């Protein structure tokens, strides 16, 4: 347990940041999953647009590395455009 005032504040800040990052990461994973499990191509394209936005934002805000964000977007786009249904 922190005893120093600044350490207590840091602990509070970390708790808030962790919760926020966890929520953002969860939303990101859900969006990516939605693209992969989409029923039709049109549905997949809509899900892709939403997922690309979230992935790009996560990369910009250092939630994930920018190269990981670009790679994820590329793989999802490739997956959707390969669909024929």
N, C-alpha and C positions, 0 to 999 in steps of 0.2 A: 504494500500500500504506500502510495506517495505521501510524504509528510510536508514537502515544500509546496508552497502555493502555486508556483509556476508548473510544477510536476502534476499537481491535481488538475490544473487547467488543461495541460497537454493530454491527460488521460480522458477528460471530457471531450476534447476536440477529436481525439482519435476515435472514440466511440461513435460520434456523430458521422465522421468521415467514413468509417468502416460500414456503417449502416447504409449510407448513401451509395457508396461504391458497390455494395452487395446488391442493392436494388437495381442499379444501372446494369450490372453484369448479368443479373437474372433476366431483365427485360431483353438484353442483347441476345442471350442464349435462346430465349423463347422465340424471338423474331427469326433467328437463323433456323430453328427447328420448324417453324411454320412454313418457311420456304421449302425445306426438304420434304415435308409431309403434305404439301399442297395437292389437292385432287386433280385439278385441271391446269393446263398451261396458263390460262388467263388468271386463275387464282394465284398461281406461282409467281407470275409477273407482278401482281399487286403486292404480294408478300415481299418480293425481292426489292421493290422500290422502298418499302418501309424499312426493311432490314438494312439496305445499303445506307440509308440515312443514319440509322442508329450506329452502325459499324463505323462509319466515317467520323461521326461525332465522338465515339469512344476513342478512336485513334487520335483525333485532335486534342482531346482532353487527357491523354496519357492513361486512360483506363486500360487500354491494351496498346501494344507497340504499333506504330504507324505501318510498319511492314506487315504485321499480322493482320491489321485492318484491310490493307490493300489485297493481301492474299485471300482473305475470307471473301471479300467482295468479288474478286475474280473467279473464285471457285463456285460461288453461288450463281453468278451470271452464266458461267459455262454450263452448270447443271440445268438451269432453267432453259437456256437456248438449245440445249440438246434434246429437250422434250419435244415429242411430235403430236401429242394428244391435244 
